[in-house]
C-alpha cells in the first residue's frame, strides 16, 4: 500500500489512473495503422513481469515471502519466474 500512496503523490489517484494515462499516451504516439496487435497480452506480460520483479526485490529474493505478498502459490511464482525469464535474477 505504501507504493500506491507514492503514486498518489506523483499526481495519480490510483494505479489504474496512472495506467490509463500511460496507455492514452501510447495510443497518441501511434496512428491506427501502427498500433501493434495483441496489445492485451503484451501489456499483461509487461505488468506481470514488473510486479513480480519489484515484489521479489522487496522480499529480498525470498520466494515464499514474495508469493505470500502476491497472494499466489510459491510453485506458481516459480513457474512465472521461469516463464518471464526472471529465474536467474533471484
PDB file of N, CA, C and O in Angstrom:
ATOM      1  N   UNK A   1       0.817  -1.195   0.000  1.00  0.00           N
ATOM      2  CA  UNK A   1       0.000   0.000   0.000  1.00  0.00           C
ATOM      3  C   UNK A   1       0.862   1.260   0.000  1.00  0.00           C
ATOM      4  O   UNK A   1       0.441   2.313  -0.478  1.00  0.00           O
ATOM      5  N   UNK A   2       2.058   1.139   0.536  1.00  0.00           N
ATOM      6  CA  UNK A   2       2.976   2.262   0.569  1.00  0.00           C
ATOM      7  C   UNK A   2       3.237   2.815  -0.830  1.00  0.00           C
ATOM      8  O   UNK A   2       3.172   4.028  -1.031  1.00  0.00           O
ATOM      9  N   UNK A   3       3.532   1.942  -1.803  1.00  0.00           N
ATOM     10  CA  UNK A   3       3.846   2.416  -3.147  1.00  0.00           C
ATOM     11  C   UNK A   3       2.633   3.056  -3.817  1.00  0.00           C
ATOM     12  O   UNK A   3       2.782   3.988  -4.606  1.00  0.00           O
ATOM     13  N   UNK A   4       1.427   2.559  -3.507  1.00  0.00           N
ATOM     14  CA  UNK A   4       0.228   3.181  -4.078  1.00  0.00           C
ATOM     15  C   UNK A   4       0.077   4.610  -3.562  1.00  0.00           C
ATOM     16  O   UNK A   4      -0.410   5.483  -4.280  1.00  0.00           O
ATOM     17  N   UNK A   5       0.491   4.846  -2.324  1.00  0.00           N
ATOM     18  CA  UNK A   5       0.466   6.202  -1.792  1.00  0.00           C
ATOM     19  C   UNK A   5       1.461   7.074  -2.550  1.00  0.00           C
ATOM     20  O   UNK A   5       1.186   8.245  -2.810  1.00  0.00           O
ATOM     21  N   UNK A   6       2.622   6.510  -2.906  1.00  0.00           N
ATOM     22  CA  UNK A   6       3.606   7.258  -3.680  1.00  0.00           C
ATOM     23  C   UNK A   6       3.045   7.628  -5.042  1.00  0.00           C
ATOM     24  O   UNK A   6       3.311   8.721  -5.543  1.00  0.00           O
ATOM     25  N   UNK A   7       2.268   6.729  -5.653  1.00  0.00           N
ATOM     26  CA  UNK A   7       1.634   7.035  -6.934  1.00  0.00           C
ATOM     27  C   UNK A   7       0.751   8.254  -6.765  1.00  0.00           C
ATOM     28  O   UNK A   7       0.730   9.131  -7.628  1.00  0.00           O
ATOM     29  N   UNK A   8       0.005   8.319  -5.640  1.00  0.00           N
ATOM     30  CA  UNK A   8      -0.847   9.465  -5.366  1.00  0.00           C
ATOM     31  C   UNK A   8      -0.040  10.745  -5.284  1.00  0.00           C
ATOM     32  O   UNK A   8      -0.485  11.795  -5.749  1.00  0.00           O
ATOM     33  N   UNK A   9       1.130  10.666  -4.702  1.00  0.00           N
ATOM     34  CA  UNK A   9       2.000  11.825  -4.592  1.00  0.00           C
ATOM     35  C   UNK A   9       2.439  12.305  -5.970  1.00  0.00           C
ATOM     36  O   UNK A   9       2.653  13.501  -6.172  1.00  0.00           O
ATOM     37  N   UNK A  10       2.572  11.389  -6.910  1.00  0.00           N
ATOM     38  CA  UNK A  10       3.006  11.747  -8.260  1.00  0.00           C
ATOM     39  C   UNK A  10       1.874  12.307  -9.108  1.00  0.00           C
ATOM     40  O   UNK A  10       2.064  12.569 -10.295  1.00  0.00           O
ATOM     41  N   UNK A  11       0.717  12.491  -8.525  1.00  0.00           N
ATOM     42  CA  UNK A  11      -0.380  13.130  -9.237  1.00  0.00           C
ATOM     43  C   UNK A  11      -1.462  12.196  -9.721  1.00  0.00           C
ATOM     44  O   UNK A  11      -2.367  12.636 -10.431  1.00  0.00           O
ATOM     45  N   UNK A  12      -1.409  10.939  -9.372  1.00  0.00           N
ATOM     46  CA  UNK A  12      -2.436   9.988  -9.765  1.00  0.00           C
ATOM     47  C   UNK A  12      -3.166   9.512  -8.519  1.00  0.00           C
ATOM     48  O   UNK A  12      -2.558   9.291  -7.472  1.00  0.00           O
ATOM     49  N   UNK A  13      -4.469   9.359  -8.645  1.00  0.00           N
ATOM     50  CA  UNK A  13      -5.275   8.889  -7.520  1.00  0.00           C
ATOM     51  C   UNK A  13      -5.152   7.389  -7.322  1.00  0.00           C
ATOM     52  O   UNK A  13      -5.327   6.886  -6.212  1.00  0.00           O
ATOM     53  N   UNK A  14      -4.847   6.663  -8.415  1.00  0.00           N
ATOM     54  CA  UNK A  14      -4.766   5.212  -8.318  1.00  0.00           C
ATOM     55  C   UNK A  14      -3.817   4.674  -9.378  1.00  0.00           C
ATOM     56  O   UNK A  14      -3.427   5.377 -10.310  1.00  0.00           O
ATOM     57  N   UNK A  15      -3.462   3.423  -9.211  1.00  0.00           N
ATOM     58  CA  UNK A  15      -2.628   2.756 -10.198  1.00  0.00           C
ATOM     59  C   UNK A  15      -3.347   2.670 -11.539  1.00  0.00           C
ATOM     60  O   UNK A  15      -2.724   2.832 -12.588  1.00  0.00           O
ATOM     61  N   UNK A  16      -4.656   2.417 -11.514  1.00  0.00           N
ATOM     62  CA  UNK A  16      -5.399   2.328 -12.775  1.00  0.00           C
ATOM     63  C   UNK A  16      -5.433   3.674 -13.496  1.00  0.00           C
ATOM     64  O   UNK A  16      -5.395   3.717 -14.725  1.00  0.00           O
ATOM     65  N   UNK A  17      -5.505   4.760 -12.749  1.00  0.00           N
ATOM     66  CA  UNK A  17      -5.473   6.084 -13.377  1.00  0.00           C
ATOM     67  C   UNK A  17      -4.116   6.333 -14.034  1.00  0.00           C
ATOM     68  O   UNK A  17      -4.048   6.881 -15.134  1.00  0.00           O
ATOM     69  N   UNK A  18      -3.055   5.936 -13.374  1.00  0.00           N
ATOM     70  CA  UNK A  18      -1.716   6.079 -13.953  1.00  0.00           C
ATOM     71  C   UNK A  18      -1.592   5.247 -15.225  1.00  0.00           C
ATOM     72  O   UNK A  18      -1.033   5.707 -16.220  1.00  0.00           O
ATOM     73  N   UNK A  19      -2.115   4.022 -15.192  1.00  0.00           N
ATOM     74  CA  UNK A  19      -2.052   3.155 -16.364  1.00  0.00           C
ATOM     75  C   UNK A  19      -2.862   3.739 -17.518  1.00  0.00           C
ATOM     76  O   UNK A  19      -2.410   3.721 -18.663  1.00  0.00           O
ATOM     77  N   UNK A  20      -4.042   4.251 -17.229  1.00  0.00           N
ATOM     78  CA  UNK A  20      -4.871   4.850 -18.279  1.00  0.00           C
ATOM     79  C   UNK A  20      -4.147   6.008 -18.949  1.00  0.00           C
ATOM     80  O   UNK A  20      -4.172   6.142 -20.173  1.00  0.00           O
ATOM     81  N   UNK A  21      -3.512   6.832 -18.152  1.00  0.00           N
ATOM     82  CA  UNK A  21      -2.778   7.970 -18.690  1.00  0.00           C
ATOM     83  C   UNK A  21      -1.650   7.506 -19.600  1.00  0.00           C
ATOM     84  O   UNK A  21      -1.461   8.047 -20.689  1.00  0.00           O
ATOM     85  N   UNK A  22      -0.902   6.501 -19.150  1.00  0.00           N
ATOM     86  CA  UNK A  22       0.206   5.980 -19.953  1.00  0.00           C
ATOM     87  C   UNK A  22      -0.302   5.321 -21.244  1.00  0.00           C
ATOM     88  O   UNK A  22       0.313   5.473 -22.300  1.00  0.00           O
ATOM     89  N   UNK A  23      -1.408   4.597 -21.162  1.00  0.00           N
ATOM     90  CA  UNK A  23      -1.964   3.957 -22.357  1.00  0.00           C
ATOM     91  C   UNK A  23      -2.482   4.993 -23.353  1.00  0.00           C
ATOM     92  O   UNK A  23      -2.317   4.826 -24.562  1.00  0.00           O
ATOM     93  N   UNK A  24      -3.103   6.052 -22.860  1.00  0.00           N
ATOM     94  CA  UNK A  24      -3.548   7.128 -23.755  1.00  0.00           C
ATOM     95  C   UNK A  24      -2.359   7.721 -24.496  1.00  0.00           C
ATOM     96  O   UNK A  24      -2.438   7.978 -25.698  1.00  0.00           O
ATOM     97  N   UNK A  25      -1.265   7.937 -23.789  1.00  0.00           N
ATOM     98  CA  UNK A  25      -0.059   8.471 -24.428  1.00  0.00           C
ATOM     99  C   UNK A  25       0.482   7.484 -25.458  1.00  0.00           C
ATOM    100  O   UNK A  25       0.950   7.884 -26.524  1.00  0.00           O
ATOM    101  N   UNK A  26       0.417   6.202 -25.136  1.00  0.00           N
ATOM    102  CA  UNK A  26       0.880   5.166 -26.047  1.00  0.00           C
ATOM    103  C   UNK A  26       0.097   5.233 -27.365  1.00  0.00           C
ATOM    104  O   UNK A  26       0.685   5.197 -28.446  1.00  0.00           O
ATOM    105  N   UNK A  27      -1.229   5.330 -27.262  1.00  0.00           N
ATOM    106  CA  UNK A  27      -2.059   5.397 -28.469  1.00  0.00           C
ATOM    107  C   UNK A  27      -1.837   6.701 -29.232  1.00  0.00           C
ATOM    108  O   UNK A  27      -1.906   6.725 -30.461  1.00  0.00           O
ATOM    109  N   UNK A  28      -1.574   7.774 -28.507  1.00  0.00           N
ATOM    110  CA  UNK A  28      -1.295   9.039 -29.179  1.00  0.00           C
ATOM    111  C   UNK A  28       0.002   8.966 -29.980  1.00  0.00           C
ATOM    112  O   UNK A  28       0.134   9.633 -31.006  1.00  0.00           O
ATOM    113  N   UNK A  29       0.954   8.168 -29.522  1.00  0.00           N
ATOM    114  CA  UNK A  29       2.232   8.017 -30.214  1.00  0.00           C
ATOM    115  C   UNK A  29       2.104   7.202 -31.499  1.00  0.00           C
ATOM    116  O   UNK A  29       2.947   7.305 -32.391  1.00  0.00           O
ATOM    117  N   UNK A  30       1.056   6.401 -31.591  1.00  0.00           N
ATOM    118  CA  UNK A  30       0.853   5.537 -32.756  1.00  0.00           C
ATOM    119  C   UNK A  30      -0.404   5.981 -33.504  1.00  0.00           C
ATOM    120  O   UNK A  30      -1.390   6.396 -32.895  1.00  0.00           O
ATOM    121  N   UNK A  31      -0.352   5.887 -34.810  1.00  0.00           N
ATOM    122  CA  UNK A  31      -1.606   6.089 -35.523  1.00  0.00           C
ATOM    123  C   UNK A  31      -2.318   4.741 -35.565  1.00  0.00           C
ATOM    124  O   UNK A  31      -1.751   3.737 -35.134  1.00  0.00           O
ATOM    125  N   UNK A  32      -3.520   4.698 -36.063  1.00  0.00           N
ATOM    126  CA  UNK A  32      -4.312   3.465 -36.048  1.00  0.00           C
ATOM    127  C   UNK A  32      -3.627   2.319 -36.775  1.00  0.00           C
ATOM    128  O   UNK A  32      -3.829   1.158 -36.420  1.00  0.00           O
ATOM    129  N   UNK A  33      -2.835   2.616 -37.768  1.00  0.00           N
ATOM    130  CA  UNK A  33      -2.152   1.578 -38.543  1.00  0.00           C
ATOM    131  C   UNK A  33      -0.962   1.012 -37.771  1.00  0.00           C
ATOM    132  O   UNK A  33      -0.628  -0.164 -37.915  1.00  0.00           O
ATOM    133  N   UNK A  34      -0.331   1.839 -36.962  1.00  0.00           N
ATOM    134  CA  UNK A  34       0.926   1.494 -36.302  1.00  0.00           C
ATOM    135  C   UNK A  34       0.747   0.763 -34.966  1.00  0.00           C
ATOM    136  O   UNK A  34       1.722   0.227 -34.438  1.00  0.00           O
ATOM    137  N   UNK A  35      -0.448   0.723 -34.413  1.00  0.00           N
ATOM    138  CA  UNK A  35      -0.663   0.073 -33.114  1.00  0.00           C
ATOM    139  C   UNK A  35      -0.493  -1.433 -33.286  1.00  0.00           C
ATOM    140  O   UNK A  35      -1.126  -2.034 -34.154  1.00  0.00           O
ATOM    141  N   UNK A  36       0.369  -2.051 -32.452  1.00  0.00           N
ATOM    142  CA  UNK A  36       0.590  -3.490 -32.614  1.00  0.00           C
ATOM    143  C   UNK A  36      -0.651  -4.299 -32.243  1.00  0.00           C
ATOM    144  O   UNK A  36      -1.465  -3.870 -31.425  1.00  0.00           O
ATOM    145  N   UNK A  37      -0.782  -5.467 -32.853  1.00  0.00           N
ATOM    146  CA  UNK A  37      -1.876  -6.358 -32.477  1.00  0.00           C
ATOM    147  C   UNK A  37      -1.436  -7.167 -31.260  1.00  0.00           C
ATOM    148  O   UNK A  37      -0.242  -7.310 -30.997  1.00  0.00           O
ATOM    149  N   UNK A  38      -2.403  -7.688 -30.530  1.00  0.00           N
ATOM    150  CA  UNK A  38      -2.086  -8.472 -29.339  1.00  0.00           C
ATOM    151  C   UNK A  38      -1.679  -7.608 -28.162  1.00  0.00           C
ATOM    152  O   UNK A  38      -0.936  -8.051 -27.286  1.00  0.00           O
ATOM    153  N   UNK A  39      -2.164  -6.377 -28.139  1.00  0.00           N
ATOM    154  CA  UNK A  39      -1.771  -5.431 -27.096  1.00  0.00           C
ATOM    155  C   UNK A  39      -2.110  -5.936 -25.695  1.00  0.00           C
ATOM    156  O   UNK A  39      -1.345  -5.719 -24.756  1.00  0.00           O
ATOM    157  N   UNK A  40      -3.232  -6.597 -25.554  1.00  0.00           N
ATOM    158  CA  UNK A  40      -3.630  -7.115 -24.238  1.00  0.00           C
ATOM    159  C   UNK A  40      -2.536  -8.020 -23.664  1.00  0.00           C
ATOM    160  O   UNK A  40      -2.097  -7.828 -22.530  1.00  0.00           O
ATOM    161  N   UNK A  41      -2.104  -8.996 -24.444  1.00  0.00           N
ATOM    162  CA  UNK A  41      -1.076  -9.932 -23.968  1.00  0.00           C
ATOM    163  C   UNK A  41       0.247  -9.226 -23.700  1.00  0.00           C
ATOM    164  O   UNK A  41       0.950  -9.554 -22.744  1.00  0.00           O
ATOM    165  N   UNK A  42       0.584  -8.257 -24.549  1.00  0.00           N
ATOM    166  CA  UNK A  42       1.826  -7.500 -24.352  1.00  0.00           C
ATOM    167  C   UNK A  42       1.795  -6.753 -23.029  1.00  0.00           C
ATOM    168  O   UNK A  42       2.746  -6.819 -22.250  1.00  0.00           O
ATOM    169  N   UNK A  43       0.697  -6.040 -22.775  1.00  0.00           N
ATOM    170  CA  UNK A  43       0.574  -5.237 -21.562  1.00  0.00           C
ATOM    171  C   UNK A  43       0.552  -6.122 -20.315  1.00  0.00           C
ATOM    172  O   UNK A  43       1.251  -5.840 -19.341  1.00  0.00           O
ATOM    173  N   UNK A  44      -0.243  -7.184 -20.344  1.00  0.00           N
ATOM    174  CA  UNK A  44      -0.346  -8.074 -19.185  1.00  0.00           C
ATOM    175  C   UNK A  44       1.005  -8.679 -18.854  1.00  0.00           C
ATOM    176  O   UNK A  44       1.377  -8.748 -17.682  1.00  0.00           O
ATOM    177  N   UNK A  45       1.746  -9.118 -19.859  1.00  0.00           N
ATOM    178  CA  UNK A  45       3.062  -9.710 -19.624  1.00  0.00           C
ATOM    179  C   UNK A  45       4.022  -8.687 -19.021  1.00  0.00           C
ATOM    180  O   UNK A  45       4.760  -9.004 -18.088  1.00  0.00           O
ATOM    181  N   UNK A  46       4.016  -7.473 -19.543  1.00  0.00           N
ATOM    182  CA  UNK A  46       4.902  -6.433 -19.020  1.00  0.00           C
ATOM    183  C   UNK A  46       4.554  -6.065 -17.580  1.00  0.00           C
ATOM    184  O   UNK A  46       5.442  -5.925 -16.739  1.00  0.00           O
ATOM    185  N   UNK A  47       3.278  -5.913 -17.302  1.00  0.00           N
ATOM    186  CA  UNK A  47       2.841  -5.568 -15.948  1.00  0.00           C
ATOM    187  C   UNK A  47       3.184  -6.694 -14.978  1.00  0.00           C
ATOM    188  O   UNK A  47       3.689  -6.449 -13.882  1.00  0.00           O
ATOM    189  N   UNK A  48       2.907  -7.929 -15.389  1.00  0.00           N
ATOM    190  CA  UNK A  48       3.189  -9.084 -14.531  1.00  0.00           C
ATOM    191  C   UNK A  48       4.683  -9.176 -14.244  1.00  0.00           C
ATOM    192  O   UNK A  48       5.083  -9.435 -13.109  1.00  0.00           O
ATOM    193  N   UNK A  49       5.503  -8.967 -15.260  1.00  0.00           N
ATOM    194  CA  UNK A  49       6.952  -9.046 -15.075  1.00  0.00           C
ATOM    195  C   UNK A  49       7.419  -7.980 -14.091  1.00  0.00           C
ATOM    196  O   UNK A  49       8.207  -8.275 -13.192  1.00  0.00           O
ATOM    197  N   UNK A  50       6.951  -6.762 -14.246  1.00  0.00           N
ATOM    198  CA  UNK A  50       7.325  -5.681 -13.325  1.00  0.00           C
ATOM    199  C   UNK A  50       6.837  -5.962 -11.914  1.00  0.00           C
ATOM    200  O   UNK A  50       7.576  -5.772 -10.949  1.00  0.00           O
ATOM    201  N   UNK A  51       5.598  -6.413 -11.790  1.00  0.00           N
ATOM    202  CA  UNK A  51       5.023  -6.719 -10.481  1.00  0.00           C
ATOM    203  C   UNK A  51       5.846  -7.773  -9.755  1.00  0.00           C
ATOM    204  O   UNK A  51       6.177  -7.610  -8.581  1.00  0.00           O
ATOM    205  N   UNK A  52       6.171  -8.842 -10.447  1.00  0.00           N
ATOM    206  CA  UNK A  52       6.928  -9.924  -9.822  1.00  0.00           C
ATOM    207  C   UNK A  52       8.358  -9.484  -9.531  1.00  0.00           C
ATOM    208  O   UNK A  52       8.894  -9.793  -8.467  1.00  0.00           O
ATOM    209  N   UNK A  53       8.967  -8.783 -10.440  1.00  0.00           N
ATOM    210  CA  UNK A  53      10.341  -8.328 -10.253  1.00  0.00           C
ATOM    211  C   UNK A  53      10.466  -7.409  -9.036  1.00  0.00           C
ATOM    212  O   UNK A  53      11.344  -7.605  -8.197  1.00  0.00           O
ATOM    213  N   UNK A  54       9.603  -6.425  -8.941  1.00  0.00           N
ATOM    214  CA  UNK A  54       9.654  -5.482  -7.817  1.00  0.00           C
ATOM    215  C   UNK A  54       9.320  -6.193  -6.501  1.00  0.00           C
ATOM    216  O   UNK A  54       9.946  -5.936  -5.472  1.00  0.00           O
ATOM    217  N   UNK A  55       8.341  -7.076  -6.544  1.00  0.00           N
ATOM    218  CA  UNK A  55       7.974  -7.815  -5.324  1.00  0.00           C
ATOM    219  C   UNK A  55       9.120  -8.704  -4.866  1.00  0.00           C
ATOM    220  O   UNK A  55       9.403  -8.784  -3.671  1.00  0.00           O
ATOM    221  N   UNK A  56       9.781  -9.372  -5.806  1.00  0.00           N
ATOM    222  CA  UNK A  56      10.928 -10.214  -5.439  1.00  0.00           C
ATOM    223  C   UNK A  56      12.050  -9.374  -4.824  1.00  0.00           C
ATOM    224  O   UNK A  56      12.672  -9.797  -3.849  1.00  0.00           O
ATOM    225  N   UNK A  57      12.309  -8.212  -5.371  1.00  0.00           N
ATOM    226  CA  UNK A  57      13.332  -7.330  -4.774  1.00  0.00           C
ATOM    227  C   UNK A  57      12.907  -6.910  -3.373  1.00  0.00           C
ATOM    228  O   UNK A  57      13.710  -6.925  -2.441  1.00  0.00           O
ATOM    229  N   UNK A  58      11.638  -6.536  -3.232  1.00  0.00           N
ATOM    230  CA  UNK A  58      11.114  -6.114  -1.927  1.00  0.00           C
ATOM    231  C   UNK A  58      11.235  -7.244  -0.905  1.00  0.00           C
ATOM    232  O   UNK A  58      11.491  -6.997   0.274  1.00  0.00           O
ATOM    233  N   UNK A  59      11.053  -8.475  -1.359  1.00  0.00           N
ATOM    234  CA  UNK A  59      11.122  -9.645  -0.476  1.00  0.00           C
ATOM    235  C   UNK A  59      12.553 -10.150  -0.311  1.00  0.00           C
ATOM    236  O   UNK A  59      12.774 -11.191   0.308  1.00  0.00           O
ATOM    237  N   UNK A  60      13.516  -9.428  -0.855  1.00  0.00           N
ATOM    238  CA  UNK A  60      14.910  -9.827  -0.722  1.00  0.00           C
ATOM    239  C   UNK A  60      15.222 -11.145  -1.425  1.00  0.00           C
ATOM    240  O   UNK A  60      16.134 -11.866  -1.021  1.00  0.00           O
ATOM    241  N   UNK A  61      14.471 -11.455  -2.470  1.00  0.00           N
ATOM    242  CA  UNK A  61      14.674 -12.687  -3.215  1.00  0.00           C
ATOM    243  C   UNK A  61      14.013 -13.903  -2.592  1.00  0.00           C
ATOM    244  O   UNK A  61      14.136 -15.011  -3.113  1.00  0.00           O
ATOM    245  N   UNK A  62      13.318 -13.710  -1.488  1.00  0.00           N
ATOM    246  CA  UNK A  62      12.643 -14.819  -0.796  1.00  0.00           C
ATOM    247  C   UNK A  62      11.333 -15.135  -1.515  1.00  0.00           C
ATOM    248  O   UNK A  62      10.380 -14.358  -1.473  1.00  0.00           O
ATOM    249  N   UNK A  63      11.307 -16.303  -2.181  1.00  0.00           N
ATOM    250  CA  UNK A  63      10.145 -16.672  -2.984  1.00  0.00           C
ATOM    251  C   UNK A  63       8.907 -16.925  -2.140  1.00  0.00           C
ATOM    252  O   UNK A  63       7.796 -16.607  -2.566  1.00  0.00           O
ATOM    253  N   UNK A  64       9.076 -17.485  -0.965  1.00  0.00           N
ATOM    254  CA  UNK A  64       7.924 -17.743  -0.088  1.00  0.00           C
ATOM    255  C   UNK A  64       7.284 -16.411   0.322  1.00  0.00           C
ATOM    256  O   UNK A  64       6.064 -16.255   0.266  1.00  0.00           O
ATOM    257  N   UNK A  65       8.116 -15.467   0.729  1.00  0.00           N
ATOM    258  CA  UNK A  65       7.611 -14.154   1.141  1.00  0.00           C
ATOM    259  C   UNK A  65       6.961 -13.431  -0.040  1.00  0.00           C
ATOM    260  O   UNK A  65       5.883 -12.853   0.099  1.00  0.00           O
ATOM    261  N   UNK A  66       7.621 -13.465  -1.206  1.00  0.00           N
ATOM    262  CA  UNK A  66       7.076 -12.797  -2.392  1.00  0.00           C
ATOM    263  C   UNK A  66       5.743 -13.412  -2.802  1.00  0.00           C
ATOM    264  O   UNK A  66       4.805 -12.691  -3.141  1.00  0.00           O
ATOM    265  N   UNK A  67       5.655 -14.731  -2.772  1.00  0.00           N
ATOM    266  CA  UNK A  67       4.407 -15.410  -3.143  1.00  0.00           C
ATOM    267  C   UNK A  67       3.287 -15.012  -2.184  1.00  0.00           C
ATOM    268  O   UNK A  67       2.149 -14.800  -2.603  1.00  0.00           O
ATOM    269  N   UNK A  68       3.613 -14.913  -0.901  1.00  0.00           N
ATOM    270  CA  UNK A  68       2.608 -14.503   0.089  1.00  0.00           C
ATOM    271  C   UNK A  68       2.130 -13.079  -0.185  1.00  0.00           C
ATOM    272  O   UNK A  68       0.931 -12.805  -0.137  1.00  0.00           O
ATOM    273  N   UNK A  69       3.063 -12.177  -0.471  1.00  0.00           N
ATOM    274  CA  UNK A  69       2.704 -10.791  -0.773  1.00  0.00           C
ATOM    275  C   UNK A  69       1.806 -10.734  -2.014  1.00  0.00           C
ATOM    276  O   UNK A  69       0.821  -9.995  -2.043  1.00  0.00           O
ATOM    277  N   UNK A  70       2.154 -11.517  -3.029  1.00  0.00           N
ATOM    278  CA  UNK A  70       1.392 -11.532  -4.275  1.00  0.00           C
ATOM    279  C   UNK A  70       0.067 -12.276  -4.155  1.00  0.00           C
ATOM    280  O   UNK A  70      -0.842 -12.074  -4.960  1.00  0.00           O
ATOM    281  N   UNK A  71      -0.036 -13.137  -3.145  1.00  0.00           N
ATOM    282  CA  UNK A  71      -1.258 -13.920  -2.972  1.00  0.00           C
ATOM    283  C   UNK A  71      -1.336 -15.099  -3.922  1.00  0.00           C
ATOM    284  O   UNK A  71      -2.421 -15.522  -4.324  1.00  0.00           O
ATOM    285  N   UNK A  72      -0.150 -15.632  -4.282  1.00  0.00           N
ATOM    286  CA  UNK A  72      -0.104 -16.801  -5.155  1.00  0.00           C
ATOM    287  C   UNK A  72       0.729 -17.888  -4.499  1.00  0.00           C
ATOM    288  O   UNK A  72       1.466 -17.628  -3.548  1.00  0.00           O
ATOM    289  N   UNK A  73       0.612 -19.097  -5.004  1.00  0.00           N
ATOM    290  CA  UNK A  73       1.373 -20.232  -4.517  1.00  0.00           C
ATOM    291  C   UNK A  73       2.839 -20.080  -4.907  1.00  0.00           C
ATOM    292  O   UNK A  73       3.141 -19.534  -5.968  1.00  0.00           O
ATOM    293  N   UNK A  74       3.758 -20.559  -4.057  1.00  0.00           N
ATOM    294  CA  UNK A  74       5.179 -20.471  -4.354  1.00  0.00           C
ATOM    295  C   UNK A  74       5.536 -21.172  -5.667  1.00  0.00           C
ATOM    296  O   UNK A  74       6.371 -20.686  -6.431  1.00  0.00           O
ATOM    297  N   UNK A  75       4.895 -22.320  -5.923  1.00  0.00           N
ATOM    298  CA  UNK A  75       5.154 -23.030  -7.175  1.00  0.00           C
ATOM    299  C   UNK A  75       4.696 -22.217  -8.388  1.00  0.00           C
ATOM    300  O   UNK A  75       5.346 -22.230  -9.433  1.00  0.00           O
ATOM    301  N   UNK A  76       3.585 -21.519  -8.241  1.00  0.00           N
ATOM    302  CA  UNK A  76       3.102 -20.649  -9.318  1.00  0.00           C
ATOM    303  C   UNK A  76       4.099 -19.528  -9.555  1.00  0.00           C
ATOM    304  O   UNK A  76       4.406 -19.194 -10.699  1.00  0.00           O
ATOM    305  N   UNK A  77       4.602 -18.950  -8.478  1.00  0.00           N
ATOM    306  CA  UNK A  77       5.610 -17.896  -8.605  1.00  0.00           C
ATOM    307  C   UNK A  77       6.841 -18.435  -9.325  1.00  0.00           C
ATOM    308  O   UNK A  77       7.375 -17.782 -10.222  1.00  0.00           O
ATOM    309  N   UNK A  78       7.285 -19.608  -8.938  1.00  0.00           N
ATOM    310  CA  UNK A  78       8.463 -20.210  -9.570  1.00  0.00           C
ATOM    311  C   UNK A  78       8.239 -20.378 -11.082  1.00  0.00           C
ATOM    312  O   UNK A  78       9.124 -20.067 -11.880  1.00  0.00           O
ATOM    313  N   UNK A  79       7.072 -20.865 -11.465  1.00  0.00           N
ATOM    314  CA  UNK A  79       6.756 -21.040 -12.888  1.00  0.00           C
ATOM    315  C   UNK A  79       6.743 -19.698 -13.615  1.00  0.00           C
ATOM    316  O   UNK A  79       7.227 -19.592 -14.742  1.00  0.00           O
ATOM    317  N   UNK A  80       6.187 -18.673 -12.964  1.00  0.00           N
ATOM    318  CA  UNK A  80       6.138 -17.348 -13.581  1.00  0.00           C
ATOM    319  C   UNK A  80       7.543 -16.763 -13.727  1.00  0.00           C
ATOM    320  O   UNK A  80       7.841 -16.108 -14.725  1.00  0.00           O
ATOM    321  N   UNK A  81       8.403 -16.994 -12.743  1.00  0.00           N
ATOM    322  CA  UNK A  81       9.787 -16.538 -12.847  1.00  0.00           C
ATOM    323  C   UNK A  81      10.478 -17.177 -14.051  1.00  0.00           C
ATOM    324  O   UNK A  81      11.237 -16.520 -14.763  1.00  0.00           O
ATOM    325  N   UNK A  82      10.211 -18.450 -14.266  1.00  0.00           N
ATOM    326  CA  UNK A  82      10.781 -19.144 -15.428  1.00  0.00           C
ATOM    327  C   UNK A  82      10.205 -18.592 -16.727  1.00  0.00           C
ATOM    328  O   UNK A  82      10.946 -18.282 -17.659  1.00  0.00           O
ATOM    329  N   UNK A  83       8.887 -18.472 -16.784  1.00  0.00           N
ATOM    330  CA  UNK A  83       8.200 -18.008 -17.990  1.00  0.00           C
ATOM    331  C   UNK A  83       8.608 -16.585 -18.367  1.00  0.00           C
ATOM    332  O   UNK A  83       8.759 -16.267 -19.547  1.00  0.00           O
ATOM    333  N   UNK A  84       8.784 -15.741 -17.363  1.00  0.00           N
ATOM    334  CA  UNK A  84       9.112 -14.336 -17.605  1.00  0.00           C
ATOM    335  C   UNK A  84      10.621 -14.088 -17.679  1.00  0.00           C
ATOM    336  O   UNK A  84      11.066 -12.942 -17.752  1.00  0.00           O
ATOM    337  N   UNK A  85      11.395 -15.163 -17.658  1.00  0.00           N
ATOM    338  CA  UNK A  85      12.853 -15.098 -17.755  1.00  0.00           C
ATOM    339  C   UNK A  85      13.463 -14.284 -16.610  1.00  0.00           C
ATOM    340  O   UNK A  85      14.389 -13.501 -16.819  1.00  0.00           O
ATOM    341  N   UNK A  86      12.938 -14.477 -15.412  1.00  0.00           N
ATOM    342  CA  UNK A  86      13.449 -13.798 -14.229  1.00  0.00           C
ATOM    343  C   UNK A  86      14.126 -14.763 -13.244  1.00  0.00           C
ATOM    344  O   UNK A  86      14.658 -14.323 -12.225  1.00  0.00           O
ATOM    345  N   UNK A  87      14.113 -16.038 -13.526  1.00  0.00           N
ATOM    346  CA  UNK A  87      14.615 -17.045 -12.582  1.00  0.00           C
ATOM    347  C   UNK A  87      16.058 -16.783 -12.178  1.00  0.00           C
ATOM    348  O   UNK A  87      16.398 -16.925 -11.003  1.00  0.00           O
ATOM    349  N   UNK A  88      16.904 -16.409 -13.109  1.00  0.00           N
ATOM    350  CA  UNK A  88      18.319 -16.196 -12.784  1.00  0.00           C
ATOM    351  C   UNK A  88      18.581 -14.908 -12.010  1.00  0.00           C
ATOM    352  O   UNK A  88      19.686 -14.690 -11.513  1.00  0.00           O
ATOM    353  N   UNK A  89      17.577 -14.070 -11.911  1.00  0.00           N
ATOM    354  CA  UNK A  89      17.714 -12.834 -11.149  1.00  0.00           C
ATOM    355  C   UNK A  89      17.687 -13.075  -9.645  1.00  0.00           C
ATOM    356  O   UNK A  89      18.248 -12.301  -8.869  1.00  0.00           O
ATOM    357  N   UNK A  90      17.023 -14.170  -9.242  1.00  0.00           N
ATOM    358  CA  UNK A  90      16.828 -14.426  -7.823  1.00  0.00           C
ATOM    359  C   UNK A  90      17.250 -15.827  -7.500  1.00  0.00           C
ATOM    360  O   UNK A  90      17.164 -16.248  -6.346  1.00  0.00           O
TER     361      UNK A  90
END
